[in-house]
Protein backbone atom coordinates (compact mmCIF):
# COMPACT_ATOMS: atom_id res chain seq x y z
CA UNK A 1 0.00 0.00 0.00
CA UNK A 2 1.37 3.38 -1.02
CA UNK A 3 1.90 5.99 1.69
CA UNK A 4 -0.82 8.21 0.20
CA UNK A 5 -3.37 5.41 0.52
CA UNK A 6 -2.68 4.73 4.20
CA UNK A 7 -5.13 6.09 6.77
CA UNK A 8 -4.53 9.59 8.07
CA UNK A 9 -5.70 8.40 11.48
CA UNK A 10 -4.65 4.73 11.67
CA UNK A 11 -6.31 4.13 15.04
CA UNK A 12 -9.72 4.04 13.37
CA UNK A 13 -10.68 1.31 10.92
CA UNK A 14 -12.38 3.73 8.55
CA UNK A 15 -11.64 7.28 7.59
CA UNK A 16 -9.65 9.49 5.29
CA UNK A 17 -6.44 8.43 3.65
CA UNK A 18 -3.42 10.69 4.04
CA UNK A 19 -3.95 11.82 0.44
CA UNK A 20 -7.57 12.74 1.08
CA UNK A 21 -6.68 14.50 4.33
CA UNK A 22 -3.87 16.52 2.76
CA UNK A 23 -6.10 17.42 -0.20
CA UNK A 24 -8.80 18.61 2.20
CA UNK A 25 -6.28 20.78 4.04
CA UNK A 26 -5.01 22.19 0.74
CA UNK A 27 -8.59 22.91 -0.35
CA UNK A 28 -9.22 24.69 2.94
CA UNK A 29 -6.21 26.91 2.33
CA UNK A 30 -7.22 27.59 -1.27
CA UNK A 31 -10.75 28.57 -0.25
CA UNK A 32 -9.35 30.93 2.39
CA UNK A 33 -7.27 32.78 -0.21
CA UNK A 34 -9.32 34.55 -2.90
CA UNK A 35 -6.21 35.65 -4.82
CA UNK A 36 -5.05 32.03 -5.09
CA UNK A 37 -8.48 30.97 -6.32
CA UNK A 38 -8.35 33.60 -9.07
CA UNK A 39 -4.85 32.50 -10.07
CA UNK A 40 -5.97 28.87 -10.29
CA UNK A 41 -8.99 29.80 -12.41
CA UNK A 42 -6.77 31.85 -14.71
CA UNK A 43 -4.41 28.88 -15.18
CA UNK A 44 -7.19 26.33 -15.75
CA UNK A 45 -5.68 25.27 -19.10
CA UNK A 46 -2.42 24.43 -17.30
CA UNK A 47 -4.26 21.95 -15.11
CA UNK A 48 -5.96 20.35 -18.13
CA UNK A 49 -9.33 20.37 -16.41
CA UNK A 50 -12.54 22.39 -16.37
CA UNK A 51 -13.01 25.56 -14.29
CA UNK A 52 -15.50 23.67 -12.12
CA UNK A 53 -12.83 21.13 -11.16
CA UNK A 54 -9.78 23.41 -11.06
CA UNK A 55 -9.71 24.05 -7.31
CA UNK A 56 -10.18 20.39 -6.39
CA UNK A 57 -7.63 19.31 -9.00
CA UNK A 58 -5.11 21.79 -7.60
CA UNK A 59 -5.74 20.61 -4.01
CA UNK A 60 -5.12 16.98 -4.97
CA UNK A 61 -2.02 17.96 -6.94
CA UNK A 62 -0.62 19.74 -3.87
CA UNK A 63 -1.43 16.72 -1.69
CA UNK A 64 0.45 14.47 -4.11
CA UNK A 65 3.47 16.81 -4.01
CA UNK A 66 3.52 16.66 -0.22
CA UNK A 67 3.28 12.86 -0.18
CA UNK A 68 6.12 12.62 -2.69
CA UNK A 69 8.31 14.81 -0.47
CA UNK A 70 7.43 12.75 2.60
CA UNK A 71 8.50 9.53 0.84
CA UNK A 72 12.07 10.84 0.41
C-alpha positions in Angstrom: 0.0 0.0 0.0 1.4 3.4 -1.0 1.9 6.0 1.7 -0.8 8.2 0.2 -3.4 5.4 0.5 -2.7 4.7 4.2 -5.1 6.1 6.8 -4.5 9.6 8.1 -5.7 8.4 11.5 -4.6 4.7 11.7 -6.3 4.1 15.0 -9.7 4.0 13.4 -10.7 1.3 10.9 -12.4 3.7 8.5 -11.6 7.3 7.6 -9.7 9.5 5.3 -6.4 8.4 3.7 -3.4 10.7 4.0 -3.9 11.8 0.4 -7.6 12.7 1.1 -6.7 14.5 4.3 -3.9 16.5 2.8 -6.1 17.4 -0.2 -8.8 18.6 2.2 -6.3 20.8 4.0 -5.0 22.2 0.7 -8.6 22.9 -0.3 -9.2 24.7 2.9 -6.2 26.9 2.3 -7.2 27.6 -1.3 -10.7 28.6 -0.2 -9.4 30.9 2.4 -7.3 32.8 -0.2 -9.3 34.5 -2.9 -6.2 35.6 -4.8 -5.0 32.0 -5.1 -8.5 31.0 -6.3 -8.3 33.6 -9.1 -4.8 32.5 -10.1 -6.0 28.9 -10.3 -9.0 29.8 -12.4 -6.8 31.9 -14.7 -4.4 28.9 -15.2 -7.2 26.3 -15.7 -5.7 25.3 -19.1 -2.4 24.4 -17.3 -4.3 21.9 -15.1 -6.0 20.4 -18.1 -9.3 20.4 -16.4 -12.5 22.4 -16.4 -13.0 25.6 -14.3 -15.5 23.7 -12.1 -12.8 21.1 -11.2 -9.8 23.4 -11.1 -9.7 24.0 -7.3 -10.2 20.4 -6.4 -7.6 19.3 -9.0 -5.1 21.8 -7.6 -5.7 20.6 -4.0 -5.1 17.0 -5.0 -2.0 18.0 -6.9 -0.6 19.7 -3.9 -1.4 16.7 -1.7 0.5 14.5 -4.1 3.5 16.8 -4.0 3.5 16.7 -0.2 3.3 12.9 -0.2 6.1 12.6 -2.7 8.3 14.8 -0.5 7.4 12.7 2.6 8.5 9.5 0.8 12.1 10.8 0.4 
